[in-house]
Amino acid sequence: EAVSPPPHIDASRGAGAFAQYLEEKGIRNIAAMKTGASRDLYRRHEFQSLIARSDPYSNMARRTLAALDAIDQLANSRGVAAETDGMMLIDLSARR
């Protein structure tokens, strides 16, 4: 579980559960970096390389990758309301 209000967000449960949690907390939009657009912190391969480790970073990497996957799935299923410079705004109330 991530640092979030109870019952805590768990992106490993999939995009639908991720979106439902956010909507129940009154969050309607997600601003996120598009996959592959980050030049720094949110590069998928950086987190994939941490999974093999046996320390707290491995756990963090799994959770981050699950969140990145859920956000990518939501971008595809809900649609991107706006996009600029590698960033996207996902409207959780939209359905494709």
C-alpha positions in Angstrom: 0.0 0.0 0.0 1.1 3.5 -0.7 1.1 6.5 1.5 -2.5 7.5 1.2 -5.6 7.8 3.4 -7.2 4.6 4.6 -8.0 2.1 3.2 -4.8 3.0 1.3 -4.4 2.9 -2.5 -3.1 -0.4 -3.9 -2.3 -0.1 -7.6 -1.5 -3.8 -7.9 -5.3 -4.4 -7.8 -5.5 -2.9 -11.2 -6.6 0.3 -12.9 -10.3 -0.1 -12.0 -9.6 -0.4 -8.3 -7.0 2.4 -8.5 -9.6 4.8 -10.2 -12.4 3.7 -7.8 -10.2 4.6 -4.8 -9.4 8.0 -6.2 -13.0 8.8 -7.1 -14.2 7.8 -3.6 -11.7 10.3 -2.2 -13.2 13.0 -4.5 -10.3 13.0 -7.0 -11.6 13.5 -10.5 -8.4 14.0 -12.5 -4.9 12.6 -12.5 -1.9 14.6 -13.9 0.9 12.2 -14.9 3.9 11.8 -17.0 3.3 9.8 -20.2 5.2 6.5 -20.4 8.6 7.1 -21.9 8.4 10.9 -21.6 10.3 11.2 -18.4 14.0 12.0 -18.6 14.5 11.7 -14.9 12.6 10.2 -12.0 9.8 8.2 -13.6 11.7 6.1 -16.1 10.3 2.6 -16.0 13.6 0.8 -16.5 15.0 2.4 -13.4 12.3 0.9 -11.3 12.5 -2.5 -13.1 16.2 -2.6 -12.2 15.4 -2.2 -8.5 13.0 -5.2 -8.3 15.8 -7.8 -8.0 17.2 -6.2 -4.9 16.3 -7.4 -1.5 15.9 -4.2 0.3 13.1 -1.6 0.8 13.8 -0.2 -2.7 12.5 -3.4 -4.3 9.1 -3.0 -2.6 8.9 0.7 -3.6 9.8 -0.3 -7.2 7.0 -2.8 -7.4 4.5 -0.3 -6.1 5.7 2.4 -8.4 5.5 0.1 -11.5 2.0 -1.0 -10.5 1.0 2.7 -10.2 2.6 3.5 -13.6 0.8 0.5 -15.2 -2.6 1.6 -13.7 -2.1 5.2 -14.9 -1.3 3.9 -18.4 -4.4 1.7 -18.4 -6.5 4.6 -17.2 -5.1 6.8 -20.0 -6.3 4.2 -22.5 -9.7 3.4 -20.9 -10.7 6.8 -19.6 -8.9 9.0 -22.1 -6.6 11.9 -21.9 -8.4 15.2 -21.5 -5.2 17.3 -22.1 -1.6 16.7 -23.0 1.5 18.9 -23.2 5.3 18.4 -22.9 5.0 14.7 -22.0 2.4 15.3 -19.3 -1.2 14.2 -19.5 -4.4 14.9 -17.6 -6.7 11.9 -17.2 -10.4 12.6 -16.5 -11.5 9.7 -14.3 -15.2 10.4 -15.0 -14.7 9.8 -18.7 -15.2 6.4 -20.2 -14.1 5.2 -23.7 
